[in-house]
Amino acid sequence: MSEIQVRVNGRSEQVGDATLAALLARHDIGLDTRGVAVALNGAVLPRDRWMLTALHADDRIEIVQARQGG
């Protein structure tokens, strides 16, 4: 599989992952990880679409994780 370049939280990243879920797993985020929201090219994706969403060159992925504290 050839790698593509995407932007994850504003940083360029080379990935060979076929789906958004595979990319998230590389970032230690599983499908059952609570408090996570993901946007692809500006659109928030429901968790049930993570496994089905293919990545393409130049996609912009924003990963937001809720954290405790203040």
Predicted model as a PDB file, atoms N, CA, C, CB and O in Angstrom, pLDDT in the B-factor column:
MODEL        1                                                                  
ATOM      1  N   MET A   1       0.859  -1.179   0.000  1.00 59.00           N  
ATOM      2  CA  MET A   1       0.000   0.000   0.000  1.00 59.00           C  
ATOM      3  C   MET A   1       0.900   1.236   0.000  1.00 59.00           C  
ATOM      4  CB  MET A   1      -0.974   0.002   1.237  1.00 59.00           C  
ATOM      5  O   MET A   1       1.845   1.309   0.785  1.00 59.00           O  
ATOM      6  N   SER A   2       0.623   2.184  -0.850  1.00 83.00           N  
ATOM      7  CA  SER A   2       1.408   3.411  -0.877  1.00 83.00           C  
ATOM      8  C   SER A   2       0.898   4.364   0.197  1.00 83.00           C  
ATOM      9  CB  SER A   2       1.347   4.076  -2.273  1.00 83.00           C  
ATOM     10  O   SER A   2      -0.267   4.326   0.595  1.00 83.00           O  
ATOM     11  N   GLU A   3       1.800   5.209   0.645  1.00 91.00           N  
ATOM     12  CA  GLU A   3       1.434   6.158   1.679  1.00 91.00           C  
ATOM     13  C   GLU A   3       0.922   7.450   1.050  1.00 91.00           C  
ATOM     14  CB  GLU A   3       2.630   6.441   2.600  1.00 91.00           C  
ATOM     15  O   GLU A   3       1.280   7.811  -0.071  1.00 91.00           O  
ATOM     16  N   ILE A   4       0.078   8.125   1.809  1.00 93.00           N  
ATOM     17  CA  ILE A   4      -0.448   9.417   1.401  1.00 93.00           C  
ATOM     18  C   ILE A   4      -0.132  10.424   2.504  1.00 93.00           C  
ATOM     19  CB  ILE A   4      -1.987   9.342   1.118  1.00 93.00           C  
ATOM     20  O   ILE A   4       0.150  10.047   3.642  1.00 93.00           O  
ATOM     21  N   GLN A   5      -0.183  11.687   2.160  1.00 95.00           N  
ATOM     22  CA  GLN A   5       0.038  12.733   3.151  1.00 95.00           C  
ATOM     23  C   GLN A   5      -1.289  13.345   3.535  1.00 95.00           C  
ATOM     24  CB  GLN A   5       1.001  13.814   2.619  1.00 95.00           C  
ATOM     25  O   GLN A   5      -2.080  13.736   2.676  1.00 95.00           O  
ATOM     26  N   VAL A   6      -1.531  13.424   4.842  1.00 96.00           N  
ATOM     27  CA  VAL A   6      -2.721  14.066   5.391  1.00 96.00           C  
ATOM     28  C   VAL A   6      -2.257  15.049   6.472  1.00 96.00           C  
ATOM     29  CB  VAL A   6      -3.738  13.001   5.974  1.00 96.00           C  
ATOM     30  O   VAL A   6      -1.084  15.072   6.846  1.00 96.00           O  
ATOM     31  N   ARG A   7      -3.191  15.849   6.961  1.00 97.00           N  
ATOM     32  CA  ARG A   7      -2.881  16.743   8.086  1.00 97.00           C  
ATOM     33  C   ARG A   7      -3.709  16.283   9.277  1.00 97.00           C  
ATOM     34  CB  ARG A   7      -3.178  18.258   7.732  1.00 97.00           C  
ATOM     35  O   ARG A   7      -4.932  16.171   9.195  1.00 97.00           O  
ATOM     36  N   VAL A   8      -3.022  16.019  10.386  1.00 97.00           N  
ATOM     37  CA  VAL A   8      -3.683  15.593  11.612  1.00 97.00           C  
ATOM     38  C   VAL A   8      -3.420  16.671  12.660  1.00 97.00           C  
ATOM     39  CB  VAL A   8      -3.169  14.176  12.092  1.00 97.00           C  
ATOM     40  O   VAL A   8      -2.277  16.905  13.054  1.00 97.00           O  
ATOM     41  N   ASN A   9      -4.480  17.316  13.100  1.00 97.00           N  
ATOM     42  CA  ASN A   9      -4.365  18.419  14.063  1.00 97.00           C  
ATOM     43  C   ASN A   9      -3.326  19.436  13.621  1.00 97.00           C  
ATOM     44  CB  ASN A   9      -4.007  17.883  15.449  1.00 97.00           C  
ATOM     45  O   ASN A   9      -2.534  19.921  14.428  1.00 97.00           O  
ATOM     46  N   GLY A  10      -3.337  19.752  12.333  1.00 97.00           N  
ATOM     47  CA  GLY A  10      -2.472  20.789  11.785  1.00 97.00           C  
ATOM     48  C   GLY A  10      -1.069  20.349  11.412  1.00 97.00           C  
ATOM     49  O   GLY A  10      -0.285  21.158  10.918  1.00 97.00           O  
ATOM     50  N   ARG A  11      -0.732  19.085  11.637  1.00 97.00           N  
ATOM     51  CA  ARG A  11       0.608  18.595  11.317  1.00 97.00           C  
ATOM     52  C   ARG A  11       0.543  17.588  10.174  1.00 97.00           C  
ATOM     53  CB  ARG A  11       1.265  17.956  12.558  1.00 97.00           C  
ATOM     54  O   ARG A  11      -0.349  16.742  10.118  1.00 97.00           O  
ATOM     55  N   SER A  12       1.503  17.699   9.272  1.00 97.00           N  
ATOM     56  CA  SER A  12       1.571  16.751   8.161  1.00 97.00           C  
ATOM     57  C   SER A  12       1.960  15.379   8.683  1.00 97.00           C  
ATOM     58  CB  SER A  12       2.576  17.226   7.088  1.00 97.00           C  
ATOM     59  O   SER A  12       2.795  15.247   9.577  1.00 97.00           O  
ATOM     60  N   GLU A  13       1.335  14.363   8.104  1.00 94.00           N  
ATOM     61  CA  GLU A  13       1.617  12.989   8.513  1.00 94.00           C  
ATOM     62  C   GLU A  13       1.499  12.087   7.292  1.00 94.00           C  
ATOM     63  CB  GLU A  13       0.648  12.524   9.648  1.00 94.00           C  
ATOM     64  O   GLU A  13       0.539  12.186   6.529  1.00 94.00           O  
ATOM     65  N   GLN A  14       2.466  11.221   7.114  1.00 93.00           N  
ATOM     66  CA  GLN A  14       2.417  10.210   6.056  1.00 93.00           C  
ATOM     67  C   GLN A  14       1.705   8.986   6.622  1.00 93.00           C  
ATOM     68  CB  GLN A  14       3.862   9.844   5.534  1.00 93.00           C  
ATOM     69  O   GLN A  14       2.092   8.471   7.671  1.00 93.00           O  
ATOM     70  N   VAL A  15       0.681   8.525   5.941  1.00 91.00           N  
ATOM     71  CA  VAL A  15      -0.084   7.377   6.425  1.00 91.00           C  
ATOM     72  C   VAL A  15      -0.323   6.389   5.293  1.00 91.00           C  
ATOM     73  CB  VAL A  15      -1.425   7.831   7.033  1.00 91.00           C  
ATOM     74  O   VAL A  15      -0.423   6.766   4.125  1.00 91.00           O  
ATOM     75  N   GLY A  16      -0.411   5.147   5.656  1.00 85.00           N  
ATOM     76  CA  GLY A  16      -0.783   4.106   4.716  1.00 85.00           C  
ATOM     77  C   GLY A  16      -2.103   3.489   5.133  1.00 85.00           C  
ATOM     78  O   GLY A  16      -2.538   2.482   4.575  1.00 85.00           O  
ATOM     79  N   ASP A  17      -2.741   4.113   6.132  1.00 65.00           N  
ATOM     80  CA  ASP A  17      -3.988   3.590   6.676  1.00 65.00           C  
ATOM     81  C   ASP A  17      -5.128   3.787   5.688  1.00 65.00           C  
ATOM     82  CB  ASP A  17      -4.318   4.265   8.009  1.00 65.00           C  
ATOM     83  O   ASP A  17      -5.263   4.845   5.073  1.00 65.00           O  
ATOM     84  N   ALA A  18      -5.932   2.766   5.551  1.00 78.00           N  
ATOM     85  CA  ALA A  18      -7.028   2.827   4.596  1.00 78.00           C  
ATOM     86  C   ALA A  18      -8.247   3.547   5.154  1.00 78.00           C  
ATOM     87  CB  ALA A  18      -7.413   1.436   4.168  1.00 78.00           C  
ATOM     88  O   ALA A  18      -9.039   4.104   4.394  1.00 78.00           O  
ATOM     89  N   THR A  19      -8.407   3.543   6.482  1.00 89.00           N  
ATOM     90  CA  THR A  19      -9.602   4.145   7.075  1.00 89.00           C  
ATOM     91  C   THR A  19      -9.238   5.105   8.193  1.00 89.00           C  
ATOM     92  CB  THR A  19     -10.537   3.064   7.602  1.00 89.00           C  
ATOM     93  O   THR A  19      -8.128   5.086   8.724  1.00 89.00           O  
ATOM     94  N   LEU A  20     -10.189   5.931   8.530  1.00 94.00           N  
ATOM     95  CA  LEU A  20     -10.022   6.836   9.650  1.00 94.00           C  
ATOM     96  C   LEU A  20      -9.802   6.048  10.936  1.00 94.00           C  
ATOM     97  CB  LEU A  20     -11.238   7.757   9.784  1.00 94.00           C  
ATOM     98  O   LEU A  20      -8.982   6.447  11.763  1.00 94.00           O  
ATOM     99  N   ALA A  21     -10.507   4.951  11.121  1.00 94.00           N  
ATOM    100  CA  ALA A  21     -10.346   4.136  12.332  1.00 94.00           C  
ATOM    101  C   ALA A  21      -8.917   3.624  12.462  1.00 94.00           C  
ATOM    102  CB  ALA A  21     -11.328   2.952  12.319  1.00 94.00           C  
ATOM    103  O   ALA A  21      -8.380   3.591  13.570  1.00 94.00           O  
ATOM    104  N   ALA A  22      -8.291   3.227  11.368  1.00 93.00           N  
ATOM    105  CA  ALA A  22      -6.909   2.745  11.410  1.00 93.00           C  
ATOM    106  C   ALA A  22      -5.955   3.871  11.802  1.00 93.00           C  
ATOM    107  CB  ALA A  22      -6.503   2.155  10.046  1.00 93.00           C  
ATOM    108  O   ALA A  22      -5.016   3.653  12.568  1.00 93.00           O  
ATOM    109  N   LEU A  23      -6.192   5.066  11.283  1.00 94.00           N  
ATOM    110  CA  LEU A  23      -5.372   6.215  11.658  1.00 94.00           C  
ATOM    111  C   LEU A  23      -5.532   6.519  13.145  1.00 94.00           C  
ATOM    112  CB  LEU A  23      -5.749   7.450  10.815  1.00 94.00           C  
ATOM    113  O   LEU A  23      -4.546   6.762  13.841  1.00 94.00           O  
ATOM    114  N   LEU A  24      -6.761   6.505  13.629  1.00 95.00           N  
ATOM    115  CA  LEU A  24      -7.004   6.777  15.041  1.00 95.00           C  
ATOM    116  C   LEU A  24      -6.327   5.733  15.926  1.00 95.00           C  
ATOM    117  CB  LEU A  24      -8.507   6.813  15.325  1.00 95.00           C  
ATOM    118  O   LEU A  24      -5.796   6.069  16.985  1.00 95.00           O  
ATOM    119  N   ALA A  25      -6.341   4.481  15.502  1.00 94.00           N  
ATOM    120  CA  ALA A  25      -5.675   3.426  16.272  1.00 94.00           C  
ATOM    121  C   ALA A  25      -4.182   3.713  16.402  1.00 94.00           C  
ATOM    122  CB  ALA A  25      -5.896   2.053  15.612  1.00 94.00           C  
ATOM    123  O   ALA A  25      -3.587   3.442  17.445  1.00 94.00           O  
ATOM    124  N   ARG A  26      -3.577   4.256  15.352  1.00 92.00           N  
ATOM    125  CA  ARG A  26      -2.163   4.638  15.422  1.00 92.00           C  
ATOM    126  C   ARG A  26      -1.921   5.723  16.458  1.00 92.00           C  
ATOM    127  CB  ARG A  26      -1.677   5.110  14.062  1.00 92.00           C  
ATOM    128  O   ARG A  26      -0.815   5.867  16.977  1.00 92.00           O  
ATOM    129  N   HIS A  27      -2.963   6.483  16.751  1.00 93.00           N  
ATOM    130  CA  HIS A  27      -2.874   7.540  17.762  1.00 93.00           C  
ATOM    131  C   HIS A  27      -3.445   7.071  19.104  1.00 93.00           C  
ATOM    132  CB  HIS A  27      -3.617   8.801  17.283  1.00 93.00           C  
ATOM    133  O   HIS A  27      -3.791   7.884  19.961  1.00 93.00           O  
ATOM    134  N   ASP A  28      -3.537   5.756  19.272  1.00 94.00           N  
ATOM    135  CA  ASP A  28      -4.041   5.130  20.509  1.00 94.00           C  
ATOM    136  C   ASP A  28      -5.467   5.529  20.847  1.00 94.00           C  
ATOM    137  CB  ASP A  28      -3.145   5.489  21.666  1.00 94.00           C  
ATOM    138  O   ASP A  28      -5.816   5.692  22.016  1.00 94.00           O  
ATOM    139  N   ILE A  29      -6.286   5.683  19.819  1.00 94.00           N  
ATOM    140  CA  ILE A  29      -7.697   5.999  19.997  1.00 94.00           C  
ATOM    141  C   ILE A  29      -8.504   4.872  19.362  1.00 94.00           C  
ATOM    142  CB  ILE A  29      -8.062   7.393  19.366  1.00 94.00           C  
ATOM    143  O   ILE A  29      -8.476   4.671  18.148  1.00 94.00           O  
ATOM    144  N   GLY A  30      -9.220   4.146  20.208  1.00 91.00           N  
ATOM    145  CA  GLY A  30     -10.042   3.039  19.727  1.00 91.00           C  
ATOM    146  C   GLY A  30     -11.465   3.484  19.461  1.00 91.00           C  
ATOM    147  O   GLY A  30     -11.857   4.596  19.815  1.00 91.00           O  
ATOM    148  N   LEU A  31     -12.224   2.620  18.845  1.00 90.00           N  
ATOM    149  CA  LEU A  31     -13.624   2.936  18.548  1.00 90.00           C  
ATOM    150  C   LEU A  31     -14.449   3.136  19.807  1.00 90.00           C  
ATOM    151  CB  LEU A  31     -14.240   1.837  17.709  1.00 90.00           C  
ATOM    152  O   LEU A  31     -15.495   3.784  19.772  1.00 90.00           O  
ATOM    153  N   ASP A  32     -13.978   2.578  20.932  1.00 91.00           N  
ATOM    154  CA  ASP A  32     -14.712   2.699  22.190  1.00 91.00           C  
ATOM    155  C   ASP A  32     -14.117   3.755  23.123  1.00 91.00           C  
ATOM    156  CB  ASP A  32     -14.742   1.361  22.895  1.00 91.00           C  
ATOM    157  O   ASP A  32     -14.564   3.886  24.263  1.00 91.00           O  
ATOM    158  N   THR A  33     -13.123   4.505  22.664  1.00 92.00           N  
ATOM    159  CA  THR A  33     -12.525   5.548  23.489  1.00 92.00           C  
ATOM    160  C   THR A  33     -13.536   6.673  23.694  1.00 92.00           C  
ATOM    161  CB  THR A  33     -11.223   6.090  22.840  1.00 92.00           C  
ATOM    162  O   THR A  33     -14.054   7.248  22.737  1.00 92.00           O  
ATOM    163  N   ARG A  34     -13.802   6.971  24.960  1.00 92.00           N  
ATOM    164  CA  ARG A  34     -14.806   7.996  25.281  1.00 92.00           C  
ATOM    165  C   ARG A  34     -14.189   9.389  25.221  1.00 92.00           C  
ATOM    166  CB  ARG A  34     -15.413   7.744  26.679  1.00 92.00           C  
ATOM    167  O   ARG A  34     -12.982   9.553  25.399  1.00 92.00           O  
ATOM    168  N   GLY A  35     -15.033  10.390  24.967  1.00 94.00           N  
ATOM    169  CA  GLY A  35     -14.609  11.774  25.002  1.00 94.00           C  
ATOM    170  C   GLY A  35     -13.812  12.216  23.793  1.00 94.00           C  
ATOM    171  O   GLY A  35     -13.016  13.150  23.884  1.00 94.00           O  
ATOM    172  N   VAL A  36     -14.013  11.553  22.651  1.00 96.00           N  
ATOM    173  CA  VAL A  36     -13.270  11.885  21.431  1.00 96.00           C  
ATOM    174  C   VAL A  36     -14.248  12.328  20.350  1.00 96.00           C  
ATOM    175  CB  VAL A  36     -12.426  10.672  20.942  1.00 96.00           C  
ATOM    176  O   VAL A  36     -15.292  11.711  20.139  1.00 96.00           O  
ATOM    177  N   ALA A  37     -13.884  13.410  19.673  1.00 96.00           N  
ATOM    178  CA  ALA A  37     -14.625  13.861  18.497  1.00 96.00           C  
ATOM    179  C   ALA A  37     -13.633  13.994  17.353  1.00 96.00           C  
ATOM    180  CB  ALA A  37     -15.373  15.219  18.765  1.00 96.00           C  
ATOM    181  O   ALA A  37     -12.488  14.399  17.555  1.00 96.00           O  
ATOM    182  N   VAL A  38     -14.081  13.650  16.148  1.00 97.00           N  
ATOM    183  CA  VAL A  38     -13.208  13.693  14.976  1.00 97.00           C  
ATOM    184  C   VAL A  38     -13.916  14.432  13.850  1.00 97.00           C  
ATOM    185  CB  VAL A  38     -12.807  12.261  14.526  1.00 97.00           C  
ATOM    186  O   VAL A  38     -15.088  14.191  13.559  1.00 97.00           O  
ATOM    187  N   ALA A  39     -13.165  15.345  13.222  1.00 98.00           N  
ATOM    188  CA  ALA A  39     -13.675  16.047  12.046  1.00 98.00           C  
ATOM    189  C   ALA A  39     -12.769  15.715  10.864  1.00 98.00           C  
ATOM    190  CB  ALA A  39     -13.742  17.598  12.290  1.00 98.00           C  
ATOM    191  O   ALA A  39     -11.547  15.664  11.005  1.00 98.00           O  
ATOM    192  N   LEU A  40     -13.362  15.495   9.726  1.00 98.00           N  
ATOM    193  CA  LEU A  40     -12.641  15.235   8.490  1.00 98.00           C  
ATOM    194  C   LEU A  40     -13.000  16.338   7.509  1.00 98.00           C  
ATOM    195  CB  LEU A  40     -12.979  13.820   7.910  1.00 98.00           C  
ATOM    196  O   LEU A  40     -14.158  16.487   7.119  1.00 98.00           O  
ATOM    197  N   ASN A  41     -12.002  17.102   7.118  1.00 98.00           N  
ATOM    198  CA  ASN A  41     -12.198  18.221   6.189  1.00 98.00           C  
ATOM    199  C   ASN A  41     -13.309  19.160   6.655  1.00 98.00           C  
ATOM    200  CB  ASN A  41     -12.520  17.694   4.791  1.00 98.00           C  
ATOM    201  O   ASN A  41     -14.114  19.635   5.854  1.00 98.00           O  
ATOM    202  N   GLY A  42     -13.340  19.418   7.965  1.00 97.00           N  
ATOM    203  CA  GLY A  42     -14.273  20.377   8.537  1.00 97.00           C  
ATOM    204  C   GLY A  42     -15.618  19.836   8.952  1.00 97.00           C  
ATOM    205  O   GLY A  42     -16.420  20.570   9.531  1.00 97.00           O  
ATOM    206  N   ALA A  43     -15.896  18.563   8.674  1.00 97.00           N  
ATOM    207  CA  ALA A  43     -17.190  17.979   9.038  1.00 97.00           C  
ATOM    208  C   ALA A  43     -16.993  16.931  10.135  1.00 97.00           C  
ATOM    209  CB  ALA A  43     -17.880  17.345   7.794  1.00 97.00           C  
ATOM    210  O   ALA A  43     -16.201  16.000   9.985  1.00 97.00           O  
ATOM    211  N   VAL A  44     -17.725  17.097  11.240  1.00 97.00           N  
ATOM    212  CA  VAL A  44     -17.647  16.129  12.334  1.00 97.00           C  
ATOM    213  C   VAL A  44     -18.259  14.814  11.862  1.00 97.00           C  
ATOM    214  CB  VAL A  44     -18.376  16.659  13.615  1.00 97.00           C  
ATOM    215  O   VAL A  44     -19.344  14.779  11.281  1.00 97.00           O  
ATOM    216  N   LEU A  45     -17.520  13.730  12.132  1.00 96.00           N  
ATOM    217  CA  LEU A  45     -17.989  12.405  11.720  1.00 96.00           C  
ATOM    218  C   LEU A  45     -18.515  11.623  12.909  1.00 96.00           C  
ATOM    219  CB  LEU A  45     -16.866  11.624  11.035  1.00 96.00           C  
ATOM    220  O   LEU A  45     -17.838  11.535  13.933  1.00 96.00           O  
ATOM    221  N   PRO A  46     -19.707  11.054  12.795  1.00 95.00           N  
ATOM    222  CA  PRO A  46     -20.201  10.185  13.856  1.00 95.00           C  
ATOM    223  C   PRO A  46     -19.282   8.965  14.005  1.00 95.00           C  
ATOM    224  CB  PRO A  46     -21.658   9.741  13.562  1.00 95.00           C  
ATOM    225  O   PRO A  46     -18.717   8.473  13.027  1.00 95.00           O  
ATOM    226  N   ARG A  47     -19.149   8.502  15.218  1.00 94.00           N  
ATOM    227  CA  ARG A  47     -18.283   7.364  15.528  1.00 94.00           C  
ATOM    228  C   ARG A  47     -18.586   6.141  14.657  1.00 94.00           C  
ATOM    229  CB  ARG A  47     -18.426   6.994  16.993  1.00 94.00           C  
ATOM    230  O   ARG A  47     -17.667   5.413  14.281  1.00 94.00           O  
ATOM    231  N   ASP A  48     -19.844   5.909  14.338  1.00 93.00           N  
ATOM    232  CA  ASP A  48     -20.187   4.721  13.550  1.00 93.00           C  
ATOM    233  C   ASP A  48     -19.714   4.803  12.098  1.00 93.00           C  
ATOM    234  CB  ASP A  48     -21.682   4.509  13.576  1.00 93.00           C  
ATOM    235  O   ASP A  48     -19.833   3.829  11.355  1.00 93.00           O  
ATOM    236  N   ARG A  49     -19.182   5.949  11.689  1.00 95.00           N  
ATOM    237  CA  ARG A  49     -18.650   6.088  10.318  1.00 95.00           C  
ATOM    238  C   ARG A  49     -17.127   5.976  10.274  1.00 95.00           C  
ATOM    239  CB  ARG A  49     -19.078   7.430   9.722  1.00 95.00           C  
ATOM    240  O   ARG A  49     -16.548   5.917   9.189  1.00 95.00           O  
ATOM    241  N   TRP A  50     -16.467   5.945  11.437  1.00 94.00           N  
ATOM    242  CA  TRP A  50     -15.007   5.906  11.464  1.00 94.00           C  
ATOM    243  C   TRP A  50     -14.449   4.706  10.709  1.00 94.00           C  
ATOM    244  CB  TRP A  50     -14.517   5.881  12.896  1.00 94.00           C  
ATOM    245  O   TRP A  50     -13.473   4.846   9.972  1.00 94.00           O  
ATOM    246  N   MET A  51     -15.047   3.534  10.876  1.00 94.00           N  
ATOM    247  CA  MET A  51     -14.548   2.312  10.222  1.00 94.00           C  
ATOM    248  C   MET A  51     -14.731   2.364   8.708  1.00 94.00           C  
ATOM    249  CB  MET A  51     -15.263   1.081  10.784  1.00 94.00           C  
ATOM    250  O   MET A  51     -13.959   1.751   7.971  1.00 94.00           O  
ATOM    251  N   LEU A  52     -15.730   3.078   8.244  1.00 93.00           N  
ATOM    252  CA  LEU A  52     -16.079   3.085   6.828  1.00 93.00           C  
ATOM    253  C   LEU A  52     -15.462   4.240   6.043  1.00 93.00           C  
ATOM    254  CB  LEU A  52     -17.562   3.134   6.686  1.00 93.00           C  
ATOM    255  O   LEU A  52     -15.521   4.260   4.814  1.00 93.00           O  
ATOM    256  N   THR A  53     -14.871   5.202   6.753  1.00 95.00           N  
ATOM    257  CA  THR A  53     -14.379   6.404   6.104  1.00 95.00           C  
ATOM    258  C   THR A  53     -12.960   6.226   5.598  1.00 95.00           C  
ATOM    259  CB  THR A  53     -14.444   7.574   7.055  1.00 95.00           C  
ATOM    260  O   THR A  53     -12.025   6.086   6.386  1.00 95.00           O  
ATOM    261  N   ALA A  54     -12.802   6.230   4.282  1.00 95.00           N  
ATOM    262  CA  ALA A  54     -11.479   6.097   3.657  1.00 95.00           C  
ATOM    263  C   ALA A  54     -10.757   7.436   3.711  1.00 95.00           C  
ATOM    264  CB  ALA A  54     -11.601   5.601   2.185  1.00 95.00           C  
ATOM    265  O   ALA A  54     -11.376   8.498   3.642  1.00 95.00           O  
ATOM    266  N   LEU A  55      -9.439   7.363   3.835  1.00 95.00           N  
ATOM    267  CA  LEU A  55      -8.620   8.564   3.811  1.00 95.00           C  
ATOM    268  C   LEU A  55      -8.064   8.784   2.417  1.00 95.00           C  
ATOM    269  CB  LEU A  55      -7.483   8.471   4.834  1.00 95.00           C  
ATOM    270  O   LEU A  55      -7.791   7.837   1.680  1.00 95.00           O  
ATOM    271  N   HIS A  56      -7.901  10.065   2.069  1.00 95.00           N  
ATOM    272  CA  HIS A  56      -7.372  10.446   0.764  1.00 95.00           C  
ATOM    273  C   HIS A  56      -6.267  11.482   0.964  1.00 95.00           C  
ATOM    274  CB  HIS A  56      -8.500  11.003  -0.160  1.00 95.00           C  
ATOM    275  O   HIS A  56      -6.203  12.141   2.002  1.00 95.00           O  
ATOM    276  N   ALA A  57      -5.414  11.616  -0.022  1.00 95.00           N  
ATOM    277  CA  ALA A  57      -4.325  12.594   0.047  1.00 95.00           C  
ATOM    278  C   ALA A  57      -4.883  13.982   0.354  1.00 95.00           C  
ATOM    279  CB  ALA A  57      -3.523  12.617  -1.278  1.00 95.00           C  
ATOM    280  O   ALA A  57      -5.911  14.395  -0.183  1.00 95.00           O  
ATOM    281  N   ASP A  58      -4.182  14.675   1.220  1.00 95.00           N  
ATOM    282  CA  ASP A  58      -4.497  16.048   1.612  1.00 95.00           C  
ATOM    283  C   ASP A  58      -5.739  16.192   2.486  1.00 95.00           C  
ATOM    284  CB  ASP A  58      -4.671  16.874   0.395  1.00 95.00           C  
ATOM    285  O   ASP A  58      -6.198  17.313   2.707  1.00 95.00           O  
ATOM    286  N   ASP A  59      -6.299  15.085   2.993  1.00 97.00           N  
ATOM    287  CA  ASP A  59      -7.403  15.196   3.947  1.00 97.00           C  
ATOM    288  C   ASP A  59      -6.905  15.918   5.196  1.00 97.00           C  
ATOM    289  CB  ASP A  59      -7.979  13.788   4.311  1.00 97.00           C  
ATOM    290  O   ASP A  59      -5.733  15.820   5.560  1.00 97.00           O  
ATOM    291  N   ARG A  60      -7.812  16.642   5.843  1.00 98.00           N  
ATOM    292  CA  ARG A  60      -7.519  17.331   7.099  1.00 98.00           C  
ATOM    293  C   ARG A  60      -8.344  16.675   8.200  1.00 98.00           C  
ATOM    294  CB  ARG A  60      -7.830  18.870   6.998  1.00 98.00           C  
ATOM    295  O   ARG A  60      -9.575  16.689   8.163  1.00 98.00           O  
ATOM    296  N   ILE A  61      -7.650  16.101   9.178  1.00 97.00           N  
ATOM    297  CA  ILE A  61      -8.305  15.411  10.283  1.00 97.00           C  
ATOM    298  C   ILE A  61      -8.029  16.186  11.562  1.00 97.00           C  
ATOM    299  CB  ILE A  61      -7.814  13.934  10.404  1.00 97.00           C  
ATOM    300  O   ILE A  61      -6.880  16.498  11.874  1.00 97.00           O  
ATOM    301  N   GLU A  62      -9.077  16.491  12.288  1.00 98.00           N  
ATOM    302  CA  GLU A  62      -8.936  17.127  13.602  1.00 98.00           C  
ATOM    303  C   GLU A  62      -9.455  16.141  14.641  1.00 98.00           C  
ATOM    304  CB  GLU A  62      -9.715  18.504  13.675  1.00 98.00           C  
ATOM    305  O   GLU A  62     -10.585  15.661  14.549  1.00 98.00           O  
ATOM    306  N   ILE A  63      -8.618  15.848  15.626  1.00 97.00           N  
ATOM    307  CA  ILE A  63      -8.982  14.936  16.703  1.00 97.00           C  
ATOM    308  C   ILE A  63      -9.027  15.761  17.989  1.00 97.00           C  
ATOM    309  CB  ILE A  63      -7.963  13.730  16.818  1.00 97.00           C  
ATOM    310  O   ILE A  63      -8.041  16.396  18.363  1.00 97.00           O  
ATOM    311  N   VAL A  64     -10.178  15.744  18.661  1.00 96.00           N  
ATOM    312  CA  VAL A  64     -10.347  16.482  19.903  1.00 96.00           C  
ATOM    313  C   VAL A  64     -10.692  15.490  20.998  1.00 96.00           C  
ATOM    314  CB  VAL A  64     -11.445  17.581  19.771  1.00 96.00           C  
ATOM    315  O   VAL A  64     -11.616  14.688  20.861  1.00 96.00           O  
ATOM    316  N   GLN A  65      -9.927  15.557  22.102  1.00 91.00           N  
ATOM    317  CA  GLN A  65     -10.180  14.681  23.242  1.00 91.00           C  
ATOM    318  C   GLN A  65     -10.498  15.527  24.451  1.00 91.00           C  
ATOM    319  CB  GLN A  65      -8.973  13.761  23.523  1.00 91.00           C  
ATOM    320  O   GLN A  65      -9.758  16.452  24.784  1.00 91.00           O  
ATOM    321  N   ALA A  66     -11.611  15.207  25.119  1.00 89.00           N  
ATOM    322  CA  ALA A  66     -11.969  15.891  26.355  1.00 89.00           C  
ATOM    323  C   ALA A  66     -11.017  15.423  27.457  1.00 89.00           C  
ATOM    324  CB  ALA A  66     -13.464  15.616  26.744  1.00 89.00           C  
ATOM    325  O   ALA A  66     -10.671  14.244  27.534  1.00 89.00           O  
ATOM    326  N   ARG A  67     -10.605  16.353  28.296  1.00 82.00           N  
ATOM    327  CA  ARG A  67      -9.724  16.046  29.422  1.00 82.00           C  
ATOM    328  C   ARG A  67     -10.262  16.694  30.668  1.00 82.00           C  
ATOM    329  CB  ARG A  67      -8.283  16.515  29.151  1.00 82.00           C  
ATOM    330  O   ARG A  67     -10.859  17.770  30.613  1.00 82.00           O  
ATOM    331  N   GLN A  68     -10.053  16.039  31.802  1.00 78.00           N  
ATOM    332  CA  GLN A  68     -10.456  16.613  33.079  1.00 78.00           C  
ATOM    333  C   GLN A  68      -9.445  17.656  33.513  1.00 78.00           C  
ATOM    334  CB  GLN A  68     -10.600  15.521  34.153  1.00 78.00           C  
ATOM    335  O   GLN A  68      -8.279  17.633  33.117  1.00 78.00           O  
ATOM    336  N   GLY A  69      -9.917  18.551  34.321  1.00 76.00           N  
ATOM    337  CA  GLY A  69      -9.020  19.578  34.851  1.00 76.00           C  
ATOM    338  C   GLY A  69      -9.556  20.958  34.517  1.00 76.00           C  
ATOM    339  O   GLY A  69     -10.627  21.105  33.929  1.00 76.00           O  
ATOM    340  N   GLY A  70      -8.819  21.922  34.891  1.00 62.00           N  
ATOM    341  CA  GLY A  70      -9.328  23.245  34.627  1.00 62.00           C  
ATOM    342  C   GLY A  70      -8.297  24.285  34.571  1.00 62.00           C  
ATOM    343  O   GLY A  70      -8.611  25.455  34.351  1.00 62.00           O  
TER     344      GLY A  70                                                      
ENDMDL                                                                          
END                                                                             
